[in-house]
């Protein structure tokens, strides 16, 4: 399976979901398929799942999707029991497992020698945790997760095949502000507040 | 002030400052404060497995409009360093850190952690304030929250045993 093909299957169905992408090429691929200020790029390896969890808890009425990788999740395995414990029904955690640290010279991760991330998610207490074995199967399960209201963990073993996509168009701080303004606009809430200086009042 | 009263004072200070999501990892000295967090119906409580994930959770929640606090021991703060640097500092994301000060003057067993706490906070550029009186909590928390939101940087309050009602203040003796 190619990660880009899997992402292509959910780009439209993701609709207005907030999407958190892990550090790595998954960010570039996703942003090529669904450019949006509702996309947030993570720079701390491992924190994709935790940041997505925080968003899901903060906005329970909004769908949140985490597009994670094996190297990332292995670094933050404890996010799985915490996610299971909080059980946000609006969160879909997808892991594209290419068995390598893609951005670090493609050295193997532990999933290359048998560590099963779906098994870990299930053992952590996430009920809906499953592997998908083809792009169509992935699409079917992802659609069920996106249309439903239940915490889902979806694993997909993908190749290391690269896709030519443009670079990420902005830095972290711009991403943050655009993302927050997007949430403000689409949820009709105020997050960033400014104050009039006392010299003006 | 008893530990229960101190915990209530601190927790009420957090609520008065608008905090509505609190990520926690226990320490025996935080027991009463964590109890207040647990029984409150309004604040979203996220009990953590590791403090580092709490940084991510609070960052995500901030991005969708929550006002967050993370309560942990200084060992947990050390655990969180990469998340603090490459998420909070890199993205200019505020967070109120309530850090129990293990290894403070007069404590046994944790003097290495205690000795490293303020230097590491300083090295990370995190403005930090040591709380000694529980009665200071509401105003200190309010000011710390203003500072973190305004500067878009994490701000730390170091909770000493005295501030948690677990040891009498020097003044009172």
Interface residues (C-beta under 8 A of the other chain):
Chain A: X18 X20 X40 X42 X43 X44 X46 X47 X49 X50 X51 X52 X53 X54 X55 X56 X57 X58 X59 X62 X76 X78 X79 X81 X82 X85 X86 X172 X173 X175 X176 X179 X180 X183 X184 X187 X189 X190 X191
Chain B: X21 X44 X46 X47 X48 X49 X50 X52 X53 X54 X55 X56 X57 X58 X59 X60 X61 X62 X63 X64 X65 X66 X68 X82 X83 X86 X87 X90 X91 X92 X93
